[in-house]
Amino acid sequence: MEIDWLSRQGNTRRNNNDAVAVGIRNNKLVIVIMDAAEKGTNPSAFSEHWVTILVHTFLDNPDLHSEPEATQRLKEKQNVLKKQNFRLEVASFCLAEISLNTLKGSIIWLGDCRIGTLTNQGTQWINKPHDVISQHKLMAIPNKLHNPHLLTRSLKARRFQKPDFLSFSLNPTDELHLSTDGYWREHLEDNIPLKNCEDDASRLIIRNIDHKSIKQANEAFNFILIT
């Protein structure tokens, strides 16, 4: 399994608040990518804390979680955030747990982090972001939007919002791609060079997902590997 992580601080950001954690145990792969907003007291610490705690939580069970189980686990972890100095933080995250025996998996997400597979035609996204423009497209509302990228759901310590849940399956040759909105929207969709992106832009690519050994292409402060 080859893991390739790229993460760049946005030109208008004080810090890079993106983070990713990857965990492998008992033939199970868990990945969490997160993008914390600059509001709050310590968004970068919030990202690193949440991705780490979720990977440990979902690795504890060797089986894939059902939607009710996954939602309950998230609610339990979210409930203690206000006691951990993260009362004002807001973020998007996407979690994927995958059985390495069957390559079947599930996705749980809030906000606008995305997961997909890389093909010759680009990335085929599996989940849709929780933002105003996606909601309007879903409801076929034609009017112009003042803030199309405003989040309609997100991770907050003050109030639990129910995440979305999807099941999916992979082929052994698939390349898995997880991305924050600075990468998939600003860089890929708006075609802005990474060096000119205003938002933090991060993406994780996993190749040879059916191989159990790990080859890490690079190291970064906001990449966490858990085994």
Summary of the structure (lengths in Angstrom):
residues: 227
radius of gyration: 16.6
end to end distance: 13.5
largest distance: 50.2
contacts: 755
relative contact order: 0.26
helix: 24%
strand: 35%
